[in-house]
Amino acid sequence: MRTIVWIAEDTWEACVDQARSLLPDEAEVTLLHVAPSDVEQLAAGGAGRLLGRRPPPPPGPPLRAIAAEEARALLEAARTRFARRAGVRSARGRIEREVLEACAFADLLVAARDGELRLGPKSLGPHTRFVVDHAPCPVLLVWAGEPPRRGAAGRRV
Amino acid sequence: MAEAVALVALAACLAAAVQRSRRAPDWAVAAGAALALVALGVLSAGSARAAVSELAPTVGFLAALLVLADGCRRAGMFDALGQAMALGARGAPRRLLAMVFLAAIATTAVLSLDATIILLTPIVFATAARLPSNPRPHVYACSHLANTASLLLPISNLTNLLAFHSSGLSFARFGALMALPWLVALALEWLVLSRTFAGELRRPARAAASAGEIGTYQGTRAVRRPRLPVYALIVVALTLAGFAFSSLIGVAPVWIAAAGALALSLRERPRARELALAAEPTFLVFVFGLGIVVRAAGEHGLSSAVDALLPGGSALPALLATAAVSAVGANLLNNLPATLIILPAAAANGPAAVLAMLIGVNAGPNLTYVGSLATLLWRRIVHAHEHDTDIGEFTRLGALTVPLVLLGATIALWLSVRVL
């Protein structure tokens, strides 16, 4: 069973833990991280928004390199925490598109609820919502942390 | 005929600035257009000289502020801010957002929106990525606050600097009148941003992440205590104090800015070439050129057209309309040309109208991704295949904040003008 476990900065620990306890041993697991290129461009391309200004690029590594380095570190940490055999895959682009592309040949996607910690549609962030709605394979959705109790629907907990 | 020539010259300047071509750089096009307008007799030499001498103090002030911000960068102020933000966040995204708000507000108000966009935002991205936390809310906050937090002081935005000289207000009075609108705008930004990104921000600090350690996966990477650039901070504080008391001591703020820039340069000792580049001479030429071209367009009908659009007086509906017209102008053209075009008409209606115009041109650009529709359209045409930028999300967030900020800040301005 080819399985993609989608790793994100805020939810990766819960996602990895639950994937480890829920997935069968024979699952062929790939840990996937997607760096959002739009945020990086918004952060780096600021001068493009200032008419007439052409400042020199700031010293230090470009943001793209920083993002790539952090993604590698995160995936390594996830692999260590997973403590089972797993491949890693690092992608960059529009999050939902890259995740769906990675799912094209997968039998299962494991993803964390990354929205608000309450029952209901807001428990999924916009990117995860899109992925769940468009995934070509079954999706295993896990709670990042303690799941809210049933009476908590629609209420902040 | 002269009217058409002036408008074509203005369009050429804006097109060059948006296109950012190497072959026809914006500063050369603006300077060439200004000279051509004088040579063709569209603008009299006397008018051009008057425009230059009116703009000169502003451009000098701008150059000093650019050098000051660059000196702060050299002194390591933004790296220290990054470390302070990581330390203050203690692993919690919502606390990091609060730290980003403080850093962006202070940077924008004191060192201008350009410093926030060019120098602080990349640091915020890297800080969030290293936490590790989703950088989206923090980068969006920085990007929004660069505009909204630039309402406070004449030095916070080039638009303010241009308007400051026409408004007839002292530095301290400008800041006092804009303080309440600024606070209201910032509160609204916090409300909307923290609600919009509630999902990304709600996650609690991870159990393993103790203070002084970033994240859970790299225990070795402790956050270093920021090394405060004490000298630079003192120079900036003294410069600010100098601005506040400039009218009392009878020194024009431009000299105080120059003294601050000089004091920082003496300590950092950049090479002359670096110092000259920090002042961005091409940008200064562009501002001069654009100012002259707008003056020509103004003399040939643009001013009366803008006059007809702006309501007179400083009653609340007039201020709201001024802010709205200015915001539309800033989104169509970008805020620098919009300010040059609207300013003479607004100045005729008094200082309150000038400040309302600034609310529009400063907070308005949060609506369009790159600061103006012209730029946006151009990027779309050139980069038709580049789908990376999620313009939709930026615009949705802008559509939520901009109308609220314009309304709230303008009402606050109206109150300030009546009370103070």
Boltz contact constraints between the chains, C-beta under 6 A:
constraints:
  - contact:
      token1: [A, 9]
      token2: [B, 132]
      max_distance: 6.0
  - contact:
      token1: [A, 9]
      token2: [B, 133]
      max_distance: 6.0
  - contact:
      token1: [A, 9]
      token2: [B, 134]
      max_distance: 6.0
  - contact:
      token1: [A, 10]
      token2: [B, 134]
      max_distance: 6.0
  - contact:
      token1: [A, 10]
      token2: [B, 203]
      max_distance: 6.0
  - contact:
      token1: [A, 37]
      token2: [B, 388]
      max_distance: 6.0
  - contact:
      token1: [A, 38]
      token2: [B, 388]
      max_distance: 6.0
  - contact:
      token1: [A, 38]
      token2: [B, 389]
      max_distance: 6.0
  - contact:
      token1: [A, 38]
      token2: [B, 390]
      max_distance: 6.0
  - contact:
      token1: [A, 39]
      token2: [B, 135]
      max_distance: 6.0
  - contact:
      token1: [A, 39]
      token2: [B, 136]
      max_distance: 6.0
  - contact:
      token1: [A, 39]
      token2: [B, 139]
      max_distance: 6.0
  - contact:
      token1: [A, 41]
      token2: [B, 388]
      max_distance: 6.0
  - contact:
      token1: [A, 41]
      token2: [B, 389]
      max_distance: 6.0
  - contact:
      token1: [A, 42]
      token2: [B, 139]
      max_distance: 6.0
  - contact:
      token1: [A, 42]
      token2: [B, 143]
      max_distance: 6.0
  - contact:
      token1: [A, 43]
      token2: [B, 121]
      max_distance: 6.0
  - contact:
      token1: [A, 43]
      token2: [B, 122]
      max_distance: 6.0
  - contact:
      token1: [A, 43]
      token2: [B, 125]
      max_distance: 6.0
  - contact:
      token1: [A, 43]
      token2: [B, 139]
      max_distance: 6.0
  - contact:
      token1: [A, 46]
      token2: [B, 117]
      max_distance: 6.0
  - contact:
      token1: [A, 46]
      token2: [B, 118]
      max_distance: 6.0
  - contact:
      token1: [A, 46]
      token2: [B, 121]
      max_distance: 6.0
  - contact:
      token1: [A, 47]
      token2: [B, 118]
      max_distance: 6.0
  - contact:
      token1: [A, 48]
      token2: [B, 370]
      max_distance: 6.0
  - contact:
      token1: [A, 49]
      token2: [B, 370]
      max_distance: 6.0
  - contact:
      token1: [A, 49]
      token2: [B, 371]
      max_distance: 6.0
  - contact:
      token1: [A, 50]
      token2: [B, 114]
      max_distance: 6.0
  - contact:
      token1: [A, 51]
      token2: [B, 17]
      max_distance: 6.0
  - contact:
      token1: [A, 51]
      token2: [B, 334]
      max_distance: 6.0
  - contact:
      token1: [A, 51]
      token2: [B, 336]
      max_distance: 6.0
  - contact:
      token1: [A, 52]
      token2: [B, 17]
      max_distance: 6.0
  - contact:
      token1: [A, 52]
      token2: [B, 26]
      max_distance: 6.0
  - contact:
      token1: [A, 52]
      token2: [B, 283]
      max_distance: 6.0
  - contact:
      token1: [A, 52]
      token2: [B, 286]
      max_distance: 6.0
  - contact:
      token1: [A, 53]
      token2: [B, 283]
      max_distance: 6.0
  - contact:
      token1: [A, 55]
      token2: [B, 118]
      max_distance: 6.0
  - contact:
      token1: [A, 58]
      token2: [B, 122]
      max_distance: 6.0
  - contact:
      token1: [A, 63]
      token2: [B, 122]
      max_distance: 6.0
  - contact:
      token1: [A, 63]
      token2: [B, 125]
      max_distance: 6.0
  - contact:
      token1: [A, 66]
      token2: [B, 126]
      max_distance: 6.0
  - contact:
      token1: [A, 66]
      token2: [B, 129]
      max_distance: 6.0
  - contact:
      token1: [A, 67]
      token2: [B, 129]
      max_distance: 6.0
  - contact:
      token1: [A, 70]
      token2: [B, 129]
      max_distance: 6.0
  - contact:
      token1: [A, 74]
      token2: [B, 132]
      max_distance: 6.0
  - contact:
      token1: [A, 77]
      token2: [B, 217]
      max_distance: 6.0
  - contact:
      token1: [A, 115]
      token2: [B, 199]
      max_distance: 6.0
  - contact:
      token1: [A, 116]
      token2: [B, 198]
      max_distance: 6.0
  - contact:
      token1: [A, 116]
      token2: [B, 199]
      max_distance: 6.0
  - contact:
      token1: [A, 116]
      token2: [B, 202]
      max_distance: 6.0
  - contact:
      token1: [A, 117]
      token2: [B, 202]
      max_distance: 6.0
  - contact:
      token1: [A, 125]
      token2: [B, 199]
      max_distance: 6.0
